[in-house]
Amino acid sequence: MFEFGNLRFRPLEKDDLKLLHVWENDFELMMYSRSKPLNIVSMAQLEKQYEEKMKEKNNLYFIMENMESNEPIGFAAIRREEWGNVQAADLGTYIGRKELWEKGFGKKITVALLEMAFIHLNIERCEAWSVEYNIRAHKVLEFCGFKKGGVIRNTVYVAGKKWSSFHFDMLREEYLNIRMNLLKKTLGEKVDAYLERTRPVLK
Ligand SMILES: CC(C)(COP(=O)(O)OP(=O)(O)OC[C@H]1O[C@@H](n2cnc3c(N)ncnc32)[C@H](O)[C@@H]1OP(=O)(O)O)[C@@H](O)C(=O)NCCC(=O)NCCS
């Protein structure tokens, strides 16, 4: 488990597949998350994907819960990159509860994923991909210090049009320069309680 302010990142469990079945068949959510509004996926397919995920050794799959209500709000993943000898990871997330979009959770989730990757998993470079029309995601990534490095043209066809994909990345040294500022902005008065948990080993 990883706790960040009022968010708990807990492992994805088989029981969560009912939830994923709703979220991963949601037209609007998948249009932004996967650039694939018709992500029609059956429970049997989700179960198969889940079994495959459970065999992976280095990737982390989470359900985020609001710690005040214990309600699941979304899904996130930290996937290690297999190529290159610098440790890198791809970060991805979606907030499944659409009524919670644009309330600041995305920024908090992304900073939490960066904390896990850079501070606890010894990752040196984090990456994220987003489709051209996903302004919310771009705003969140840029707020968190990601830099847009590349545009891969015409990767997807959505709503009758071709769209490009944007590639964002950030190095650990860049994150460390803005870390405290981001923690304060996303955790507010809970920042000390968050840092307190690791303080004993740093003494
Ligand atoms: C992307 C996602 C994780 C972002 O989380 P969120 O909680 O909605 O985002 P936040 O509230 O933290 O921040 C959104 C920012 O985008 C800005 N924004 C939203 N729409 C915008 C627009 N059309 N133009 C300019 N800015 C816009 C908001 O104003 C806010 O920035 P601000 O707080 O500086 O004003 C969430 O919306 C989501 O799950 N979307 C669907 C799935 C998805 O897109 N996943 C990411 C795939 S890469």
The ligand as a MOL file (V3000), in Angstrom:
LIG
                    3D

  0  0  0     0  0            999 V3000
M  V30 BEGIN CTAB
M  V30 COUNTS 48 50 0 0 0
M  V30 BEGIN ATOM
M  V30 1 C -6.4700 12.9090 -17.0020 0
M  V30 2 C -6.9440 12.8290 -15.5680 0
M  V30 3 C -6.1720 11.7480 -14.8020 0
M  V30 4 C -6.6160 14.2050 -14.9300 0
M  V30 5 O -7.1020 14.2150 -13.6150 0
M  V30 6 P -8.0590 15.3910 -13.0980 0
M  V30 7 O -8.2820 15.1640 -11.6510 0
M  V30 8 O -9.2440 15.4860 -13.9680 0
M  V30 9 O -7.1210 16.6560 -13.3290 0
M  V30 10 P -6.7900 17.8630 -12.3420 0
M  V30 11 O -8.0670 18.3950 -11.7560 0
M  V30 12 O -5.7280 17.4620 -11.3710 0
M  V30 13 O -6.1610 18.9140 -13.3670 0
M  V30 14 C -6.7710 19.1790 -14.6170 0
M  V30 15 C -6.1760 20.4490 -15.1950 0
M  V30 16 O -6.5210 20.5570 -16.5760 0
M  V30 17 C -7.0830 21.8330 -16.8120 0
M  V30 18 N -7.9660 21.7330 -17.9800 0
M  V30 19 C -8.9800 20.8720 -18.1570 0
M  V30 20 N -9.5390 21.0660 -19.3750 0
M  V30 21 C -8.8430 22.0730 -19.9600 0
M  V30 22 C -8.9280 22.7330 -21.2060 0
M  V30 23 N -9.8310 22.3950 -22.1180 0
M  V30 24 N -8.0360 23.7230 -21.4800 0
M  V30 25 C -7.1030 24.0710 -20.5720 0
M  V30 26 N -6.9700 23.4650 -19.3700 0
M  V30 27 C -7.8320 22.4900 -19.0810 0
M  V30 28 C -7.7880 22.1610 -15.5140 0
M  V30 29 O -8.0830 23.5270 -15.4150 0
M  V30 30 C -6.7370 21.6720 -14.5010 0
M  V30 31 O -5.6530 22.5620 -14.4020 0
M  V30 32 P -5.6120 23.7150 -13.2590 0
M  V30 33 O -5.9550 23.0590 -11.9590 0
M  V30 34 O -4.1820 24.1800 -13.3220 0
M  V30 35 O -6.5930 24.7450 -13.6550 0
M  V30 36 C -8.4780 12.5810 -15.4470 0
M  V30 37 O -9.1850 13.6860 -15.9900 0
M  V30 38 C -8.8950 11.3090 -16.1660 0
M  V30 39 O -8.8340 10.2470 -15.6000 0
M  V30 40 N -9.2880 11.4240 -17.4390 0
M  V30 41 C -9.7290 10.2920 -18.2570 0
M  V30 42 C -8.6280 9.2720 -18.5070 0
M  V30 43 C -7.3330 9.9060 -18.9600 0
M  V30 44 O -7.3280 10.8620 -19.7160 0
M  V30 45 N -6.2130 9.3630 -18.4660 0
M  V30 46 C -4.9070 9.8560 -18.8010 0
M  V30 47 C -4.4280 9.2530 -20.0660 0
M  V30 48 S -2.8390 9.8840 -20.5270 0
M  V30 END ATOM
M  V30 BEGIN BOND
M  V30 1 1 1 2
M  V30 2 1 2 3
M  V30 3 1 2 4
M  V30 4 1 2 36
M  V30 5 1 4 5
M  V30 6 1 5 6
M  V30 7 2 6 7
M  V30 8 1 6 8
M  V30 9 1 6 9
M  V30 10 1 9 10
M  V30 11 2 10 11
M  V30 12 1 10 12
M  V30 13 1 10 13
M  V30 14 1 13 14
M  V30 15 1 14 15
M  V30 16 1 15 16
M  V30 17 1 15 30
M  V30 18 1 16 17
M  V30 19 1 17 18
M  V30 20 1 17 28
M  V30 21 1 18 19
M  V30 22 1 18 27
M  V30 23 2 19 20
M  V30 24 1 20 21
M  V30 25 1 21 22
M  V30 26 2 21 27
M  V30 27 1 22 23
M  V30 28 2 22 24
M  V30 29 1 24 25
M  V30 30 2 25 26
M  V30 31 1 26 27
M  V30 32 1 28 29
M  V30 33 1 28 30
M  V30 34 1 30 31
M  V30 35 1 31 32
M  V30 36 2 32 33
M  V30 37 1 32 34
M  V30 38 1 32 35
M  V30 39 1 36 37
M  V30 40 1 36 38
M  V30 41 2 38 39
M  V30 42 1 38 40
M  V30 43 1 40 41
M  V30 44 1 41 42
M  V30 45 1 42 43
M  V30 46 2 43 44
M  V30 47 1 43 45
M  V30 48 1 45 46
M  V30 49 1 46 47
M  V30 50 1 47 48
M  V30 END BOND
M  V30 END CTAB
M  END
